[in-house]
Amino acid sequence: MNSLFCELLLKWDKKSNHRPMPWKGEKDPYKIWLSEIILQQTRVEQGWAYYEKFVKVYPTIQKLAAAKDNEVFKLWEGLGYYNRCRNLLFTARYIVKNLKGEFPTTHEVLLTLKGVGPYTAAAIASFAYNLPHAVVDGNVFRVFARYFGIHTPTDTKEGLALFNKIAFENLAKKKAGLYNQALMDFGATVCKPSSPLCSSCVMQNSCVAFKENLVGQLPIKSKTIQKKKRYFDYFVFIVGDTCFIQERPVGDIWAGLFHFYLVENEKIIPLNDPYFKEVLSNQLLIKVQNVKIDANKNSFHQQLTHQLLDVRFTKVYLNAIPQALSRGKWVKIKSLKKYAFPKTINDYLMQEGYLG
């Protein structure tokens, strides 16, 4: 076994991974390739039906290569990004004509196929031939960034090199296909972009993001940092006359300043019981029925050079300091004025009378 991460992942896969997909466990490189091309820029739920239609109509690469363009495009209709379909036909015909209908059996040669990039090549190599190549996609970035506490932006040259290195170091090299599928499933069903299931996660005790209250802030993307509008939900945890604060990490705005527990969302989420339960129960193991919640539904706005922040604050009154928030600082509310906060948080603190 390569690492604790690898051990925990395979344990989770064996006991708890029940995500059904028609291509899971497939060894035919043609069908694996077909599923990977369909799933490029397409959600699993949508791609599933298309995969089954293609396998039924074109069960072999020879059948696909011999098909008329318009018939294949008609079957592809509705999936969008039609260049994928053009590449599909080109590669099928290339393999039939130039490779005697046999899929390449090495990662290096797979990469030479039109429409096949590093991720798809690694997927085919590991799933079909169990070769030790790690898949690295958005799910993998997110899982590794949280588990190892990585603040390097995923969409940079440095970040890509780092995540690929970590992916290979933690790969179960003798079970590469099983491991890669488990990792993608784990990212899709447990370590989700929003509302991750930290409360039942097998990685909980060794996950840096969970231990340091950074689940809602990782992974970091430079494009996210640069985008025009961002939505911040701050949870102000209060126990008696103290509240929880922590330092902002490097790699994003306000590095080195203090803030409250942050959940960043792609859009405005209704401040209601289901949302509070997702954040408090799933991310922090706090039972909602044991707390008092006071949500300020008014947004604070701050215009930075290239982005507009939409910020909301929700007070959460607790009876005791929960284990999940034992890191960071619990400070007297009356001493908050001693700490450096971003302007938006200072505006909120001023409104609440905490800076008086």
N, C-alpha and C positions, 0 to 999 in steps of 0.2 A: 504494500500500500504506500502511496507517495506522500500522503499528508493526512492530518486530522480532517481537513476539509473533504478530501476525497473519501475517506472512511465514512464520514457522516452522510455525505451525499448518497453513496451507494447503499448505506443502511436505510436512508429515507426512501430510496427508489424501490428497494425490496419490500419494505413494509407498508408504505403509504402512497406510492405513486400509482394512481389508478386512472391516469389520463388516456382515454382511448383515442387512437388515430389509426386510420387504415394502413399507413405506411410504416408504423412502428414495428421493429423486428424484421423488416424487409431486408433481404440480402441481394436481390436483383438490382444491379447498378442502374439499369435503365429506369426502373420504377422509382428508385431513390432520386435519381437525377430529375425525373419528371416532377416528383413532389417538391423538390427544392426550387425548381424554376417557377412552378406555380405559386409557391409560398413567398417568393421574392416580392416584397411590397404588397403582400396580401395576407389578411388575417386567416388563421387556421379554419375558423368557422366558415368562411367564404370559400377557401381553396379546397376544402374537403370534397364537396360535390363535384367540382371540376376535375379533381384527381380521379375520382371514381369513374366519371364519364370518359376521360382520356384512356384509362386502363382498359375499360370495356371496349371502346371503339378501336384503340391502337394498343393491343396487348404486348406487342414487341416493337423494338426500335425499327425493325424492317417494315412493319405495317405503317408506322408513322412516317418513315422516310419516303415511302411510296405514295403517300396521300397527296391529294391536290391541295394547293395552298388555301383556296377559298373554303374548303371543307374544314381544314384545321382552324382557320381563323373564325369560322362560324361556331365551332365548338368552344373556342376561346372567348367568344363574345360576352362582354360584361365584366371580364377580369381587368381590363384596362392595361396600360403600359404594354402596348402591342409589340414593342421591340423584343420583349421576352419571347413572344410567339415566333417572331422571325428568327431569333437565335435558336429556338427549339428546333425548327425545321432545318436550318442550316447545319446544326451540329448532328442531328439525326442522319442527314444525308451524307455528311462528311464521314461519320463513323462507319456507315454501311459501305460507302464507296472506297474509302481510303484505309479503313482498319478492319475490313472484312466483317463488319457488324459486331465487333468485339469492343466493349468499353475499355479504356485504358485502366491499368491496374496499379498505377503509381500516382501519387499526389502531384508530382512535377508535370506529368503528361496531362493529367486531368485539368491542370491550370491553363493548358494551351487551347482548350476547347472554347469556342465562342460562347459568351454568356455565362461562363463558369469562373467565378472569382475565388479568392482564398477560402471564404466560408463554405461555399458550395463544394469546392474540391475537398476540403477537410471532412465535410459531411459524407460525401460519397466514399472517400477513402476509408473512413472509420466504420461507417455502417455496412458497406458491402464487403470490405476486405479486413476489417479490424486493424487497420494500420494506425500507428500512434500519432495522429494529427488532431489537434484540439480545435473545436469550433469556437469562434469568437463573434458574437453578435450583441444586439442591445440587451438581451436577457443576461448574457454572460458578463457584459460590462457592469450591469447593475448589481448582480450577485457578488462579483469580486470586489467592486468598489465598496459595498456595504460590509461584506465579511472581513476584508483586510483593511478597511478604513482608508481607501485611496482617494486623495483629493486632486490628483492629476486629471485634467479634463480628458474625457474619453475620445473626443473628436480632434485630438492633436497628434502630431507625429510621435511625440514623446509618450503620450498616453497609449497610443496603439501599440507601440513597441513594449511598453510595460505590461499591458494586459495580455499580450500574446506570450510574453515570458512567463507570467504567472499561470496562464492557462496551460502551458506545456509542463511547467514544474509540478502542477497539481493533477495532471492527467493520469488516469489509471491506464497505463500503457498497454497492459495485457487485456484490458476490457474497454478499449477506446470507444467503440460504438455504443456500448451500454452506458458508459460514463457521459458521453456527449449528449445522448438523448435525455438522460436523467437531469443533466445540468440545464438544458433548455426547458424541460418540464418544470423543474424547480423554480426557475425564474418566471415562468408563465403562470404558475398556480400558487406559489407560496411567497416568493420574494418579488411581489408584483410592484409595478411603478407606483401605484397609489393603493392604500389600504393593504400593505403586506401583512401576512399572517404571522407576525413575530411571536404571538402568544403560544402558538403550537409548533414553532419552528425548531427543528432538530439542531440547528446551528446556533441557537440562542445564546448559550453559555460562552461561545468562542467568537461571536460576531462583534467586531469593533464598533460598527455603527449602532448596534443595539446597546452595547455597554456605555457608549459615549453620547447617546441621544442624538445621533446624526442620521437616523433612518430616513427622515423626510428631507434631508439635504444632499444625499448621495444617490447616484453618481453626479459628478459635475460635468457639464458640457460648456465649452466656451461659447457656443452659439446660444445656449440658454442665457448665459450671463449677458450676452449682447442683445438679446431680443427686446422688442419695444415695450412689452407689457408683461409684468410678472405678478403672481397672486400669492401673497404671504398670509398664512393664518398663524398667529402667535397664541400659544396657550400659556397663560400666566398662572403657574401653580403656586398656591398659597397654603401654608400650614401655620396657623396662629398668626404671629406678626412677622413671619419670614416668607420669602418667595424665592423661586428657583431662577437662576440666570446662568448663562454659560458664554464662553468666548466664541466669537465668530471664527470659523476656520479660514485658512489662507486659500487663495484661488478663486474667491468670489468677492463681491462688494462688502465693504465694512469689515474687512479682515482685521482682527485684533480688538474690535469693539465688542461690547457685551450685548446679548439679546436674550429673549425668552425661548421656550421650546418652539421650534419652527416646523410647520408643515407647508411645503410649497406645492401648489396645485397648478394644473394646466389651465384651469378656468375657475370661475367662482362656484364654490360648492355651498349648497344650502346649509346654514347653521342649524342642524336639527339633531334629534337623538341618534338616528342611525350613523350620522357622520361622527358625532362625539364618541359613540361606541366603537367605531372603527379605529379612531385614533387612540383613545384611552385604553381600550381592551386589547386590541391587536398589537399596537406598537409598544405600549407601556405596561401592560398587564394590570391596569387599574380597573376595578369594578365600578361601572358607572353608577350603580345604585347606591354606592357608598360616598358619593361626592355631590357637592352643590356646584352647579354650572351657571355662570352669569355671562352670557354672550353679548358683546357690543356689536350689533349688526351694522353699525355705521363704519364705513371704510375711511382709513387715513390714506392720503396720497402723497407720494414724493416723486418729483421729477428729477431724475439724474441725467447725465449727459446724453445717454443713448437709450434710456428706458424709463418707463413709468411704473411705479410700484403701487399696487393696490393692497393695502395692509389692514387686517382685522385682528382684534384682540378678544380672547375669551378667557375669563377668569375661572379657575377650577379650584375650589376650596376642598382641601384634604384634611383628614384627621391626623395623619402621620406621613412622614416622608417615605414614599414607596422605594423599593429596592432599585427599580429601573431609573430612578432619578437621584441615586446616591452619589453619582459623579456630577461635576459641575459645582456650583456654589449655591448654598442656601443662605441668603443674607437678610438682615433686618430691612423691612420695607422703608423705614425712615432713613436708612443709610444708602438707598439707591442713588442718591445724588452724588455719591462719591465715585460712582462708576461711569465710564465713558460709553454712551449709547449713541446709535444713529439718530438723526434728527426726528424721524418718524416716531421712534419709541419715546424720545424725550417729549414730543408733542402729546402722546398718549399719557405718559406719566404726569405731565403738567395738568392735563384735563382731569385726571383722577385725583389730583391733589397730592401726589406722592413726592413732588419735588419742593413742596412748600417748606 
